[in-house]
Amino acid sequence: VQLQASGGGLVQPGGSLRLSCAAYRSIDSFKTVGWYRQPPGKQRELVATIGSRINYAESVKGRFTISRDIAKSTVYVQMSGLQPEDTAVYYCYAQYCTIETCIDFWGQGTLVTVSS
């Protein structure tokens, strides 16, 4: 499964960006899709996921909104009120489950830099 992330870039504090993740498979076949990020020098962390319910990291609640377009097989995260601490490589994520097991898939990452 390929996940193609896009939309990263340089934005000033307080600005907005929308990240997109196109899946080369129908996203409604996945148990969970979403976004993680890896700030410089830190471990990868949850941003938001959507499956049977939507789950946000506390640090992005009220600022980020995850959504999906099943027809386009694309997952989005709309990010507003961006702060320097949001600077990270953002990875899209999908989990596919069978009766026997679950497999995680990761996109290649897109860099978001929040700086003045």
Stockholm file with secondary structure:
# STOCKHOLM 1.0

chainA/1-116         VQLQASGGGLVQPGGSLRLSCAAYRSIDSFKTVGWYRQPPGKQRELVATIGSRINYAESVKGRFTISRDIAKSTVYVQMSGLQPEDTAVYYCYAQYCTIETCIDFWGQGTLVTVSS
#=GR chainA/1-116 SS CCEEEECCEEECTTCCEEEEEEESSCGGGSSEEEEEEECTTSCCEEEEEESSSEEECGGGTTTEEEEEEGGGTEEEEEECSCCGGGCEEEEEEEEEECSSCEEEEECCCEEEEECC
#=GC SS_cons         CCEEEECCEEECTTCCEEEEEEESSCGGGSSEEEEEEECTTSCCEEEEEESSSEEECGGGTTTEEEEEEGGGTEEEEEECSCCGGGCEEEEEEEEEECSSCEEEEECCCEEEEECC
//
